[in-house]
C-alpha cells in the first residue's frame, strides 16, 4: 500500500488547503496523472501521482487544511510501494472543474496545538502560549478568533472554554441567512489581511497627481502598436523612487524581528480574479524597458485569471502597486502585502480645471506604510517623488 504525504512545496510553506480532488476512492490512477490541487499562502499547485494503482482511501476532504508531511491518500500498487519517492514535480493548477465526493476526514490527535503559520506567528508576537488556547476550529484547530477571545479572557483556558455550551457563543442563524466560510483563496486573503493588520501598524498618506501627460503618452504608444498601460508606468515609477528611498523596498523578517533592505526591485501588482485578489510579481522591474514591463503585466494578469501562475510568479515581492482605478473609487487606504512594508494605491481619473482654465486629468495616489520603519516625512517625500514621475513621464524613461 502506497501512502502519499503532502510534500514540502518550498518557500516556507508548512500547510495547504485541499482545493480539489481529481480522483475518488475506487478509481484507477496512472503515474503522473493529476491527483489533487493544493492551495498554499503562495499559490495553488497541482500535484500528480508518483505511482500507478487504485485509490483505496482519501484521508481528507476538499476544504481541509493539511500540514506538510501529513498523509493525504492511499493507493494500492502492483509492487506494494510504501512511501512516496522524492523529487516530485509540482505544477501550477488550471481552472477549477466539477467537484468530486471524498471520504470523511480522519480524526487526528497530536500534542502540538493545531494552528496555521499565521496564527502561530501572531501568538508569538503577542506572547500567547497556544497550549493554553482552546481551538474551536475543525479537529481543535486554533483560529484567529480563538486568539482574540483568549486576549479578552486570558484566564479562560482549554478546560474552562470546553465547559461552555456551543449555543452560548454561536451567532443566531435564521432560515433566511447564508453561511459563508472562508475557503480557498478567500481563506488565504482572510488570514493574510488579518495578519498584516494585526502585526503592522499602518498609516497612509495621500496626494493628487496630474496624469494628463501620461495618458497622452499611452495613447501615442497605442497608436504605434504598443500595449503599454498606466500600470506599466506606475511600476516603472515605483522602481525609480524606491532606489532613492530604499527603506520602502524592505521586507520584514518576522522570525528575527528585523528588516531586510532588498536590492532587487520586484514589484507586485494586485490582480482582480473571479476567486479573489492575487498579487503577481514583476521581477527585476528596474531592468525591464517600459514595453517589457507591459508585456510582463499582461502575461501575469492573463495567467492569474486562468489559475495558471507558478510559485515563482508570486514569490519575493518587495513592493506592491494596486490599481483600483480600473474599477472605480476616488481614494483608498490599501493594506500592506505582508511581509513588505509599503503599498501604493492608484485610483480612477477625473477631470479638473487648472488655474489657467484648462481641463486636466487627475487621480489620487495613496501610500500605506509600516510605521515601525517608515515615518510620515519619508512616506510623504516618496509619494511626492512618485507624483513628479507620473506628471513628467519622460523622467521615468531617463
Secondary structure, DSSP 8 states (H G I E B T S, - for coil): -EEEE----STT--EEEEEEES--TT-EE-TT-EEEEEE-SS-EEEEE-SS-EEEEEE-S-TT-EEETT-EEEEEE-TT---B--S---EEE--S---------------SS--B-HHHHHHHHHHT--GGGS---SGGG-B-HHHHHHHHHTTT--HHHHHTS-HHHHS----TT-------HHHHHHHHHHHHHHHHS-EEEEEEEEE-HHHHHHHHHHHHTT----HHHHHHHHHHHHHHHSGGGGEEEETTTTEEEE-SS--EEEEEEETTEEEEEEETTGGGS-HHHHHHHHHHHHHHHHTT---GGGGS---EEEEEGGGT--S-------TTBSEEEEE---EEEE-TTS-EEEEEEEEEEEETTT--HHHHHHHHHHHHHHHHTTHHHH-
